[in-house]
Amino acid sequence: MSKEYNQIVNLYKFNINFSKYADNKLMDMSPDYILEKYNHWIGFTPTVEYKMYTPDDMFTFFLNYWKRWRVYEKYSVEVKNILMYLYSSQSLQATEMFSKFEQYIGSVSMISDVPNKRGLHVLTEEFVLEVVEGNSENMKVILREMKLRTLV
């Protein structure tokens, strides 16, 4: 598979690890666990400037998240944009994930392209493949856009 395809699959693995579709709740994931998995599958420091504001639709989530984990000062800058991305891309639609990633994190072309990274349960790995196959038309659009960007 191509470098771009591997990057998109790693993005899906990252998202699904925190997805309600895999019986996971973002609220239950500690900031250090999120950073660990982010570094594993994504592999670069977010390049989008830290968002001081919290969008209205995410306000309650962040209020409850920081109350639960009580580590706001330690992780706010490191994990807030990542949390904003995960929260806003819960639908697992490829085009939405792509645009939200670039809005909150950085260029999709910077995602790790190492294929077959381990770190998910076998059933979750199978689910990733199902989701990728189910989004095949959107994947084609994204892959084409990523390849065009490398040419420019």
DSSP file (Angstrom, degrees, kcal/mol; ACC not computed):
  #  RESIDUE AA STRUCTURE BP1 BP2  ACC     N-H-->O    O-->H-N    N-H-->O    O-->H-N    TCO  KAPPA ALPHA  PHI   PSI    X-CA   Y-CA   Z-CA
    1    1 A M              0   0    0      0, 0.0     2,-0.0     0, 0.0     0, 0.0   0.000 360.0 360.0 360.0 161.5    0.0    0.0    0.0
    2    2 A S     >  -     0   0    0      1,-0.1     4,-2.2     4,-0.0     5,-0.2  -0.274 360.0-111.4 -78.5 164.3    1.0    3.6   -0.5
    3    3 A K  H  > S+     0   0    0      1,-0.2     4,-2.0     2,-0.2     5,-0.1   0.917 119.4  51.2 -57.4 -45.6    2.5    5.9    2.1
    4    4 A E  H  > S+     0   0    0      1,-0.2     4,-2.1     2,-0.2    -1,-0.2   0.881 107.6  52.3 -63.5 -39.9   -0.7    8.0    2.1
    5    5 A Y  H  > S+     0   0    0      1,-0.2     4,-2.5     2,-0.2    -1,-0.2   0.928 109.1  49.9 -61.8 -45.5   -2.9    5.0    2.6
    6    6 A N  H  X S+     0   0    0     -4,-2.2     4,-2.4     1,-0.2    -2,-0.2   0.871 108.5  53.6 -61.8 -36.9   -0.8    3.9    5.6
    7    7 A Q  H  X S+     0   0    0     -4,-2.0     4,-1.9     2,-0.2    -1,-0.2   0.919 109.8  46.8 -63.8 -42.8   -1.2    7.4    7.0
    8    8 A I  H  X S+     0   0    0     -4,-2.1     4,-2.4     2,-0.2    -2,-0.2   0.904 111.3  51.2 -67.1 -40.7   -5.0    7.3    6.7
    9    9 A V  H  X S+     0   0    0     -4,-2.5     4,-2.6     1,-0.2    -1,-0.2   0.908 109.6  50.5 -62.9 -40.8   -5.1    3.8    8.3
   10   10 A N  H  X S+     0   0    0     -4,-2.4     4,-2.2   102,-0.2    -1,-0.2   0.873 108.9  52.2 -64.7 -35.5   -3.0    5.1   11.2
   11   11 A L  H  X S+     0   0    0     -4,-1.9     4,-2.6     2,-0.2    -2,-0.2   0.921 110.0  48.5 -64.3 -43.2   -5.4    8.0   11.6
   12   12 A Y  H  X S+     0   0    0     -4,-2.4     4,-3.3     2,-0.2     5,-0.3   0.915 109.4  52.5 -61.8 -42.9   -8.3    5.6   11.7
   13   13 A K  H  X S+     0   0    0     -4,-2.6     4,-1.7     1,-0.2    -1,-0.2   0.918 110.6  48.2 -60.2 -42.5   -6.5    3.4   14.3
   14   14 A F  H  X S+     0   0    0     -4,-2.2     4,-0.5     2,-0.2    -2,-0.2   0.954 115.7  43.7 -61.7 -49.9   -6.0    6.5   16.5
   15   15 A N  H >< S+     0   0    0     -4,-2.6     3,-1.6     1,-0.2    -2,-0.2   0.932 112.5  50.6 -62.4 -47.2   -9.6    7.6   16.2
   16   16 A I  H >< S+     0   0    0     -4,-3.3     3,-1.7     1,-0.3    -1,-0.2   0.812  97.8  68.0 -65.2 -29.4  -11.1    4.2   16.7
   17   17 A N  H 3< S+     0   0    0     -4,-1.7    -1,-0.3    -5,-0.3    -2,-0.2   0.772 112.8  32.8 -58.8 -24.5   -9.0    3.6   19.8
   18   18 A F  T << S+     0   0    0     -3,-1.6     8,-0.3    -4,-0.5    -1,-0.3   0.125  98.4 122.2-115.6  18.2  -11.2    6.4   21.4
   19   19 A S    X > -     0   0    0     -3,-1.7     5,-2.1     1,-0.1     3,-1.3  -0.593  63.1-141.0 -93.8 143.2  -14.4    5.7   19.6
   20   20 A K  G > 5S+     0   0    0     -2,-0.3     3,-1.5     1,-0.2    -1,-0.1   0.741 104.1  68.1 -64.8 -23.0  -17.8    4.9   21.0
   21   21 A Y  G 3 5S+     0   0    0      1,-0.3    -1,-0.2    69,-0.2    -5,-0.1   0.661 100.9  46.4 -72.6 -15.2  -18.1    2.4   18.1
   22   22 A A  G < 5S-     0   0    0     -3,-1.3    -1,-0.3    -6,-0.2    -2,-0.2   0.021 127.2-101.2-109.8  24.3  -15.4    0.3   19.7
   23   23 A D  T < 5S+     0   0    0     -3,-1.5     2,-0.3     1,-0.2    -3,-0.2   0.820  83.4 129.4  59.2  35.4  -17.1    0.6   23.1
   24   24 A N      < -     0   0    0     -5,-2.1     2,-0.5    -8,-0.1    -1,-0.2  -0.894  47.4-149.5-116.4 149.7  -14.7    3.3   24.3
   25   25 A K    >   -     0   0    0     -2,-0.3     3,-1.4     1,-0.1     4,-0.4  -0.980  11.0-146.2-121.1 126.3  -15.6    6.6   25.8
   26   26 A L  G >  S+     0   0    0     -2,-0.5     3,-1.5    -8,-0.3    -1,-0.1   0.855 100.7  61.5 -56.6 -36.2  -13.4    9.6   25.3
   27   27 A M  G 3  S+     0   0    0      1,-0.3    -1,-0.3    -3,-0.1    41,-0.0   0.787 100.2  55.3 -61.3 -27.7  -14.3   10.9   28.8
   28   28 A D  G <  S+     0   0    0     -3,-1.4     2,-0.6     2,-0.1    -1,-0.3   0.493  87.9  94.8 -85.1  -3.5  -12.8    7.7   30.2
   29   29 A M  S <  S-     0   0    0     -3,-1.5   -11,-0.0    -4,-0.4    -5,-0.0  -0.793  72.7-133.2 -97.3 123.3   -9.4    8.2   28.6
   30   30 A S     >  -     0   0    0     -2,-0.6     4,-2.3     1,-0.1     3,-0.2  -0.325  20.8-115.8 -70.6 154.2   -6.7    9.9   30.6
   31   31 A P  H  > S+     0   0    0      0, 0.0     4,-2.4     0, 0.0     5,-0.2   0.875 115.8  52.1 -58.5 -38.5   -4.6   12.7   29.0
   32   32 A D  H  > S+     0   0    0      2,-0.2     4,-2.1     1,-0.2     5,-0.1   0.866 109.3  49.8 -69.1 -33.3   -1.4   10.7   29.3
   33   33 A Y  H  > S+     0   0    0     -3,-0.2     4,-2.5     2,-0.2     5,-0.2   0.911 110.2  50.8 -67.7 -42.3   -3.0    7.7   27.6
   34   34 A I  H  X S+     0   0    0     -4,-2.3     4,-2.6     1,-0.2    -2,-0.2   0.928 112.0  47.2 -60.2 -45.3   -4.3    9.9   24.8
   35   35 A L  H  X S+     0   0    0     -4,-2.4     4,-2.7     2,-0.2     5,-0.2   0.890 109.8  53.6 -64.8 -38.8   -0.8   11.4   24.3
   36   36 A E  H  X S+     0   0    0     -4,-2.1     4,-1.7     2,-0.2    -2,-0.2   0.941 114.2  40.6 -60.1 -47.9    0.8    7.9   24.3
   37   37 A K  H  X S+     0   0    0     -4,-2.5     4,-2.6     2,-0.2     5,-0.4   0.857 113.0  55.2 -71.4 -34.9   -1.5    6.7   21.6
   38   38 A Y  H  X>S+     0   0    0     -4,-2.6     4,-2.7    -5,-0.2     5,-1.7   0.950 110.3  45.5 -60.3 -48.7   -1.3    9.9   19.7
   39   39 A N  H  <5S+     0   0    0     -4,-2.7    -2,-0.2     3,-0.2    -1,-0.2   0.858 113.7  51.6 -63.4 -34.7    2.5    9.6   19.6
   40   40 A H  H  <5S+     0   0    0     -4,-1.7    -2,-0.2    -5,-0.2    -1,-0.2   0.955 125.2  20.8 -68.0 -51.1    2.3    6.0   18.6
   41   41 A W  H  <5S+     0   0    0     -4,-2.6    71,-0.3    -5,-0.1    -2,-0.2   0.802 136.3  30.4 -93.1 -30.9   -0.1    6.4   15.6
   42   42 A I  T  <5S-     0   0    0     -4,-2.7    70,-1.8    -5,-0.4    -3,-0.2   0.899  79.7-168.3 -96.7 -53.0    0.3   10.0   14.6
   43   43 A G      < +     0   0    0     -5,-1.7     2,-0.3    68,-0.2    -4,-0.1   0.641  46.1  85.5  80.9  17.8    3.9   10.6   15.6
   44   44 A F  S    S-     0   0    0     -6,-0.2    -1,-0.1    68,-0.1     3,-0.1  -0.995  79.1-102.7-145.9 154.2    4.4   14.4   15.4
   45   45 A T        -     0   0    0     -2,-0.3    33,-0.0     1,-0.1    60,-0.0  -0.560  53.9 -97.0 -71.3 132.0    3.8   17.4   17.7
   46   46 A P        -     0   0    0      0, 0.0    60,-0.2     0, 0.0    -1,-0.1  -0.212  32.4-163.0 -51.7 136.3    0.6   19.3   16.6
   47   47 A T        +     0   0    0     58,-1.7     2,-0.3     2,-0.1    59,-0.2   0.580  59.4  98.7 -99.9 -13.3    1.5   22.2   14.4
   48   48 A V  S    S-     0   0    0     57,-2.3     3,-0.1    56,-0.1    33,-0.1  -0.578  89.1 -98.6 -75.1 137.2   -1.8   24.1   14.7
   49   49 A E        -     0   0    0     -2,-0.3    -1,-0.1     1,-0.1    -2,-0.1  -0.252  48.3 -91.1 -57.4 139.8   -1.6   26.9   17.3
   50   50 A Y        -     0   0    0      1,-0.1     2,-0.8    -4,-0.1    -1,-0.1  -0.258  40.0-126.5 -53.2 131.0   -3.0   25.9   20.7
   51   51 A K        -     0   0    0      1,-0.2    -1,-0.1    53,-0.1    -3,-0.0  -0.749  24.5-175.5 -87.8 110.9   -6.7   26.8   20.9
   52   52 A M        +     0   0    0     -2,-0.8    -1,-0.2     2,-0.0     2,-0.1   0.865  67.6  67.9 -71.1 -35.8   -7.3   29.0   23.9
   53   53 A Y  S    S-     0   0    0     -3,-0.1    -2,-0.0     1,-0.0     0, 0.0  -0.352  73.7-142.1 -81.6 163.4  -11.1   29.0   23.3
   54   54 A T        -     0   0    0     -2,-0.1     5,-0.1    30,-0.0    -2,-0.0  -0.988  26.7-117.8-123.6 120.0  -13.4   26.1   23.6
   55   55 A P    >>  -     0   0    0      0, 0.0     3,-2.0     0, 0.0     4,-0.8  -0.211  26.9-114.0 -55.1 147.6  -16.2   25.9   21.0
   56   56 A D  G >4 S+     0   0    0      1,-0.3     3,-0.9     2,-0.2     4,-0.5   0.852 115.1  56.0 -53.1 -40.9  -19.6   26.0   22.4
   57   57 A D  G 34 S+     0   0    0      1,-0.2    -1,-0.3     2,-0.1     4,-0.2   0.633 113.0  42.4 -71.6 -10.6  -20.5   22.5   21.4
   58   58 A M  G <> S+     0   0    0     -3,-2.0     4,-2.5     2,-0.1     5,-0.3   0.464  86.3  95.6-108.9  -4.8  -17.5   21.2   23.3
   59   59 A F  H <X S+     0   0    0     -3,-0.9     4,-2.5    -4,-0.8     5,-0.2   0.912  86.5  44.8 -56.9 -49.9  -17.7   23.3   26.5
   60   60 A T  H  > S+     0   0    0     -4,-0.5     4,-2.4     1,-0.2     5,-0.2   0.901 112.1  53.6 -63.5 -41.5  -19.6   20.8   28.6
   61   61 A F  H  > S+     0   0    0     -4,-0.2     4,-2.8     1,-0.2    -1,-0.2   0.953 112.4  43.3 -57.5 -50.7  -17.3   18.0   27.5
   62   62 A F  H  X S+     0   0    0     -4,-2.5     4,-2.7     2,-0.2     5,-0.3   0.890 110.8  54.8 -65.7 -39.5  -14.2   19.9   28.5
   63   63 A L  H  X S+     0   0    0     -4,-2.5     4,-1.5    -5,-0.3    -1,-0.2   0.943 115.3  39.3 -57.2 -48.4  -15.7   21.1   31.8
   64   64 A N  H  X S+     0   0    0     -4,-2.4     4,-2.4     2,-0.2    -2,-0.2   0.863 114.2  54.5 -70.1 -37.4  -16.4   17.5   32.7
   65   65 A Y  H  X S+     0   0    0     -4,-2.8     4,-2.5    -5,-0.2     5,-0.3   0.946 110.9  43.4 -63.7 -48.7  -13.2   16.1   31.3
   66   66 A W  H  X S+     0   0    0     -4,-2.7     4,-2.0     1,-0.2     6,-0.3   0.847 113.1  53.2 -69.6 -31.4  -10.9   18.5   33.3
   67   67 A K  H  < S+     0   0    0     -4,-1.5    -1,-0.2    -5,-0.3    -2,-0.2   0.930 112.4  45.8 -63.3 -43.8  -13.0   17.9   36.5
   68   68 A R  H  < S+     0   0    0     -4,-2.4    -2,-0.2     1,-0.2    -1,-0.2   0.932 122.8  32.2 -66.0 -46.8  -12.6   14.2   36.1
   69   69 A W  H  < S-     0   0    0     -4,-2.5    -1,-0.2    -5,-0.2    -2,-0.2   0.658  83.6-157.4 -92.4 -15.6   -8.9   14.1   35.4
   70   70 A R     <  +     0   0    0     -4,-2.0    -3,-0.1    -5,-0.3    -4,-0.1   0.776  62.7 105.2  47.7  37.2   -7.9   17.2   37.5
   71   71 A V     >  +     0   0    0     -5,-0.2     4,-2.1     1,-0.1     5,-0.3  -0.056  30.3 134.2-132.2  32.8   -4.7   17.7   35.5
   72   72 A Y  H  > S+     0   0    0     -6,-0.3     4,-2.6     1,-0.2     5,-0.2   0.906  72.5  47.9 -54.7 -49.7   -5.7   20.7   33.4
   73   73 A E  H  4 S+     0   0    0      1,-0.2     4,-0.4     2,-0.2    -1,-0.2   0.901 113.3  47.7 -60.5 -42.0   -2.5   22.7   34.0
   74   74 A K  H  4 S+     0   0    0      1,-0.2     4,-0.2    -3,-0.1    -1,-0.2   0.876 128.6  19.9 -68.5 -38.1   -0.2   19.8   33.2
   75   75 A Y  H  X>S+     0   0    0     -4,-2.1     4,-3.0     2,-0.1     5,-0.6   0.483  90.3 101.5-113.6  -4.8   -1.9   18.7   30.0
   76   76 A S  H  X5S+     0   0    0     -4,-2.6     4,-1.6    -5,-0.3     5,-0.2   0.899  92.3  35.8 -55.2 -47.6   -4.0   21.6   28.7
   77   77 A V  H  45S+     0   0    0     -4,-0.4     4,-0.4    -5,-0.2    -1,-0.2   0.905 120.9  47.4 -72.5 -40.6   -1.6   22.7   26.0
   78   78 A E  H  45S+     0   0    0     -4,-0.2     4,-0.2     1,-0.2    -2,-0.2   0.870 126.7  21.0 -69.1 -37.9   -0.4   19.3   25.1
   79   79 A V  H  X5S+     0   0    0     -4,-3.0     4,-2.8     2,-0.1     5,-0.2   0.595  96.3  87.1-114.1 -12.4   -3.7   17.5   24.8
   80   80 A K  H  X<S+     0   0    0     -4,-1.6     4,-2.6    -5,-0.6     5,-0.2   0.933  94.4  44.7 -61.5 -48.1   -6.5   20.1   24.2
   81   81 A N  H  > S+     0   0    0     -4,-0.4     4,-2.3    -5,-0.2    -1,-0.2   0.882 113.8  51.7 -62.7 -36.3   -6.2   20.3   20.4
   82   82 A I  H  > S+     0   0    0     -4,-0.2     4,-2.8     2,-0.2    -1,-0.2   0.925 111.1  47.3 -65.3 -44.1   -6.0   16.5   20.3
   83   83 A L  H  X S+     0   0    0     -4,-2.8     4,-2.9     2,-0.2     5,-0.2   0.893 110.2  52.7 -63.0 -40.1   -9.2   16.2   22.4
   84   84 A M  H  X S+     0   0    0     -4,-2.6     4,-2.0    -5,-0.2    -1,-0.2   0.910 111.1  47.7 -62.5 -41.0  -10.9   18.8   20.2
   85   85 A Y  H  X S+     0   0    0     -4,-2.3     4,-1.0     2,-0.2    -2,-0.2   0.962 113.8  45.8 -62.8 -51.3  -10.0   16.8   17.2
   86   86 A L  H >< S+     0   0    0     -4,-2.8     3,-0.5     1,-0.2    -2,-0.2   0.902 113.4  49.8 -60.2 -42.1  -11.2   13.5   18.7
   87   87 A Y  H >< S+     0   0    0     -4,-2.9     3,-0.8     1,-0.2    -1,-0.2   0.900 113.6  45.1 -63.5 -40.6  -14.4   15.0   20.0
   88   88 A S  H 3< S+     0   0    0     -4,-2.0    -1,-0.2    -5,-0.2    -2,-0.2   0.564 113.4  49.7 -83.5  -7.8  -15.3   16.6   16.6
   89   89 A S  T X<  +     0   0    0     -4,-1.0     3,-1.4    -3,-0.5    -1,-0.2  -0.004  67.3 121.4-119.4  29.6  -14.5   13.5   14.5
   90   90 A Q  T <   +     0   0    0     -3,-0.8   -69,-0.2     1,-0.3   -70,-0.2   0.673  62.0  72.5 -67.9 -16.9  -16.4   10.9   16.4
   91   91 A S  T 3  S-     0   0    0     -3,-0.2    -1,-0.3     2,-0.1     3,-0.1   0.709  93.7-139.2 -71.6 -18.2  -18.5   10.0   13.3
   92   92 A L    <   +     0   0    0     -3,-1.4     2,-0.5     1,-0.3    -2,-0.1   0.691  46.2 153.9  64.7  21.6  -15.4    8.3   11.7
   93   93 A Q     >  -     0   0    0      1,-0.1     4,-2.8     2,-0.0    -1,-0.3  -0.712  45.2-136.2 -80.2 127.7  -16.3    9.7    8.3
   94   94 A A  H  > S+     0   0    0     -2,-0.5     4,-2.4     1,-0.2     5,-0.2   0.880  99.8  47.5 -55.3 -47.4  -13.1   10.0    6.4
   95   95 A T  H  > S+     0   0    0      1,-0.2     4,-2.2     2,-0.2    -1,-0.2   0.880 114.0  47.6 -66.6 -36.4  -13.6   13.4    4.9
   96   96 A E  H  > S+     0   0    0     -3,-0.2     4,-2.8     2,-0.2     5,-0.3   0.915 111.6  50.2 -69.0 -42.5  -14.6   14.9    8.3
   97   97 A M  H  X S+     0   0    0     -4,-2.8     4,-2.4     1,-0.2    -2,-0.2   0.923 111.1  50.7 -58.8 -44.0  -11.6   13.3   10.0
   98   98 A F  H  X S+     0   0    0     -4,-2.4     4,-1.8    -5,-0.2    -2,-0.2   0.939 114.5  41.1 -60.5 -51.2   -9.3   14.7    7.4
   99   99 A S  H  X S+     0   0    0     -4,-2.2     4,-1.6     1,-0.2    -1,-0.2   0.899 116.4  48.5 -69.3 -39.9  -10.7   18.3    7.6
  100  100 A K  H  X S+     0   0    0     -4,-2.8     4,-2.5     2,-0.2     5,-0.4   0.865 108.2  55.5 -68.4 -34.8  -10.9   18.3   11.4
  101  101 A F  H  X>S+     0   0    0     -4,-2.4     4,-3.0    -5,-0.3     5,-1.7   0.941 110.8  44.3 -61.0 -46.0   -7.4   16.9   11.7
  102  102 A E  H  <5S+     0   0    0     -4,-1.8    -1,-0.2     3,-0.2    -2,-0.2   0.801 113.6  51.9 -70.5 -27.4   -6.0   19.7    9.7
  103  103 A Q  H  <5S+     0   0    0     -4,-1.6    -2,-0.2    -5,-0.2    -1,-0.2   0.902 126.8  19.3 -72.4 -41.9   -8.1   22.2   11.6
  104  104 A Y  H  <5S+     0   0    0     -4,-2.5    -2,-0.2     2,-0.1    -3,-0.2   0.696 136.7  19.6-105.6 -22.4   -7.0   21.1   15.1
  105  105 A I  T  <5S-     0   0    0     -4,-3.0   -57,-2.3    -5,-0.4   -58,-1.7   0.804  98.6 -99.0-116.2 -62.4   -3.7   19.2   14.6
  106  106 A G      < -     0   0    0     -5,-1.7    -1,-0.3   -59,-0.2     2,-0.1  -0.980  63.7 -12.0 161.7-164.1   -1.8   19.8   11.4
  107  107 A S    >   -     0   0    0     -2,-0.3     3,-1.7     1,-0.1     4,-0.2  -0.410  46.8-141.0 -69.5 134.5   -1.2   18.4    8.0
  108  108 A V  G >  S+     0   0    0      1,-0.3     3,-1.7     2,-0.2    -1,-0.1   0.787  99.8  71.0 -62.7 -27.3   -2.4   14.8    7.4
  109  109 A S  G 3  S+     0   0    0      1,-0.3    -1,-0.3    37,-0.0    -2,-0.1   0.638  90.0  61.3 -66.7 -12.2    0.8   14.3    5.3
  110  110 A M  G <  S+     0   0    0     -3,-1.7    -1,-0.3     2,-0.1    -2,-0.2   0.546  77.6 113.2 -89.9  -8.7    2.8   14.4    8.6
  111  111 A I  S <  S-     0   0    0     -3,-1.7   -69,-0.2    -4,-0.2   -68,-0.2  -0.336  84.3 -90.1 -63.4 143.9    1.1   11.4   10.1
  112  112 A S        -     0   0    0    -70,-1.8  -102,-0.2   -71,-0.3    -1,-0.1  -0.267  33.0-161.7 -53.4 135.9    3.3    8.4   10.6
  113  113 A D        +     0   0    0     -3,-0.1    -1,-0.1  -103,-0.1  -106,-0.1   0.184  43.5 132.2-108.2  16.0    3.3    6.1    7.5
  114  114 A V    >   -     0   0    0    -73,-0.1     3,-0.5  -108,-0.1     2,-0.1  -0.559  53.9-133.8 -68.5 120.6    4.6    3.0    9.2
  115  115 A P  T 3  S+     0   0    0      0, 0.0    -1,-0.1     0, 0.0    -2,-0.1  -0.356  73.7  15.1 -77.2 156.7    2.3    0.2    8.2
  116  116 A N  T 3  S-     0   0    0      1,-0.2     2,-0.2    -2,-0.1    -2,-0.0   0.811  74.2-178.1  56.7  39.6    0.8   -2.5   10.4
  117  117 A K    <   -     0   0    0     -3,-0.5    -1,-0.2   -76,-0.1     3,-0.2  -0.521  18.7-136.9 -68.0 133.0    1.5   -0.7   13.7
  118  118 A R        +     0   0    0     -2,-0.2     3,-0.1     1,-0.1    -1,-0.1  -0.382  61.4 102.7 -82.2 166.1    0.3   -2.9   16.6
  119  119 A G        +     0   0    0      1,-0.5     2,-0.3    -2,-0.1    -1,-0.1   0.357  58.9  89.9 139.6  -1.7   -1.6   -1.5   19.6
  120  120 A L  S    S-     0   0    0     -3,-0.2    -1,-0.5     1,-0.0     5,-0.0  -0.882  80.1 -99.4-118.8 153.7   -5.2   -2.5   19.1
  121  121 A H     >  -     0   0    0     -2,-0.3     4,-2.5     1,-0.1     3,-0.3  -0.335  40.4-110.5 -61.7 151.3   -7.2   -5.5   20.2
  122  122 A V  H  > S+     0   0    0      1,-0.2     4,-2.1     2,-0.2     5,-0.2   0.886 119.4  49.6 -55.1 -43.7   -7.6   -8.0   17.4
  123  123 A L  H  > S+     0   0    0      1,-0.2     4,-1.9     2,-0.2    -1,-0.2   0.858 110.5  50.4 -66.4 -34.1  -11.4   -7.3   17.1
  124  124 A T  H  > S+     0   0    0     -3,-0.3     4,-2.3     2,-0.2    -2,-0.2   0.886 107.3  54.1 -69.9 -38.1  -10.7   -3.6   17.0
  125  125 A E  H  X S+     0   0    0     -4,-2.5     4,-1.9     2,-0.2    -2,-0.2   0.919 108.8  49.3 -58.4 -44.2   -8.1   -4.2   14.2
  126  126 A E  H  X S+     0   0    0     -4,-2.1     4,-2.0     1,-0.2    -1,-0.2   0.892 109.0  52.5 -62.7 -39.4  -10.8   -6.0   12.3
  127  127 A F  H  X S+     0   0    0     -4,-1.9     4,-2.6     2,-0.2    -1,-0.2   0.889 105.0  55.6 -63.7 -39.6  -13.2   -3.1   12.9
  128  128 A V  H  X S+     0   0    0     -4,-2.3     4,-2.7     1,-0.2    -1,-0.2   0.933 107.9  48.7 -57.4 -46.8  -10.6   -0.7   11.5
  129  129 A L  H  X S+     0   0    0     -4,-1.9     4,-2.5     1,-0.2    -1,-0.2   0.893 110.6  50.9 -62.1 -40.0  -10.5   -2.7    8.3
  130  130 A E  H  X S+     0   0    0     -4,-2.0     4,-2.4     2,-0.2    -1,-0.2   0.918 112.2  46.6 -62.5 -43.6  -14.3   -2.7    8.1
  131  131 A V  H  X S+     0   0    0     -4,-2.6     4,-1.2     2,-0.2    -2,-0.2   0.913 112.4  49.7 -66.5 -42.9  -14.4    1.1    8.6
  132  132 A V  H  < S+     0   0    0     -4,-2.7     3,-0.5     1,-0.2     7,-0.2   0.932 113.8  45.6 -61.7 -45.6  -11.7    1.7    6.0
  133  133 A E  H >< S+     0   0    0     -4,-2.5     3,-1.4     1,-0.2    -2,-0.2   0.884 110.2  54.4 -64.6 -38.2  -13.4   -0.5    3.5
  134  134 A G  H 3< S+     0   0    0     -4,-2.4    -1,-0.2     1,-0.3     3,-0.2   0.724 111.1  46.0 -68.1 -21.4  -16.8    1.1    4.2
  135  135 A N  T 3X S+     0   0    0     -4,-1.2     4,-2.8    -3,-0.5    -1,-0.3   0.026  75.5 125.5-105.3  24.7  -15.2    4.6    3.5
  136  136 A S  H <> S+     0   0    0     -3,-1.4     4,-2.0     1,-0.2    -1,-0.2   0.845  71.6  50.2 -58.4 -38.2  -13.5    3.4    0.3
  137  137 A E  H  > S+     0   0    0     -3,-0.2     4,-1.5     2,-0.2    -1,-0.2   0.935 114.2  44.1 -67.1 -44.1  -15.0    6.2   -1.9
  138  138 A N  H  > S+     0   0    0      1,-0.2     4,-2.5     2,-0.2    -2,-0.2   0.866 109.7  57.7 -65.5 -35.2  -14.0    8.9    0.5
  139  139 A M  H  X S+     0   0    0     -4,-2.8     4,-3.2     1,-0.2     5,-0.2   0.904 103.2  53.3 -61.2 -41.2  -10.6    7.3    0.9
  140  140 A K  H  X S+     0   0    0     -4,-2.0     4,-2.4     2,-0.2    -1,-0.2   0.917 109.7  48.0 -60.3 -43.4  -10.1    7.6   -2.9
  141  141 A V  H  X S+     0   0    0     -4,-1.5     4,-2.4     2,-0.2    -2,-0.2   0.932 114.7  45.1 -62.7 -46.5  -10.9   11.3   -2.7
  142  142 A I  H  X S+     0   0    0     -4,-2.5     4,-2.8     2,-0.2    -2,-0.2   0.921 112.6  50.5 -66.2 -44.0   -8.5   11.9    0.3
  143  143 A L  H  X S+     0   0    0     -4,-3.2     4,-2.4     1,-0.2    -1,-0.2   0.912 111.1  49.4 -60.4 -41.9   -5.7    9.8   -1.3
  144  144 A R  H  X S+     0   0    0     -4,-2.4     4,-2.3    -5,-0.2    -1,-0.2   0.926 112.0  48.3 -62.6 -44.3   -6.0   11.8   -4.5
  145  145 A E  H  X S+     0   0    0     -4,-2.4     4,-2.0     1,-0.2    -2,-0.2   0.902 111.3  50.1 -63.8 -41.2   -5.9   15.1   -2.6
  146  146 A M  H  X S+     0   0    0     -4,-2.8     4,-1.5     1,-0.2    -1,-0.2   0.905 111.3  48.4 -64.3 -41.5   -2.9   14.0   -0.5
  147  147 A K  H  X S+     0   0    0     -4,-2.4     4,-1.1     1,-0.2    -2,-0.2   0.888 109.9  52.2 -67.1 -38.3   -1.0   12.9   -3.7
  148  148 A L  H  X S+     0   0    0     -4,-2.3     4,-1.4     1,-0.2     3,-0.4   0.889 105.9  55.0 -62.6 -39.0   -1.9   16.3   -5.4
  149  149 A R  H  < S+     0   0    0     -4,-2.0    -1,-0.2     1,-0.2    -2,-0.2   0.862 104.3  53.6 -63.1 -36.0   -0.5   18.1   -2.4
  150  150 A T  H  < S+     0   0    0     -4,-1.5    -1,-0.2     1,-0.2    -2,-0.2   0.782 107.5  52.0 -70.6 -25.0    2.8   16.3   -2.7
  151  151 A L  H  <        0   0    0     -4,-1.1    -1,-0.2    -3,-0.4    -2,-0.2   0.782 360.0 360.0 -78.4 -28.3    3.1   17.4   -6.3
  152  152 A V     <        0   0    0     -4,-1.4    -1,-0.2    -3,-0.1    -2,-0.2   0.469 360.0 360.0 -80.9 360.0    2.5   21.1   -5.5
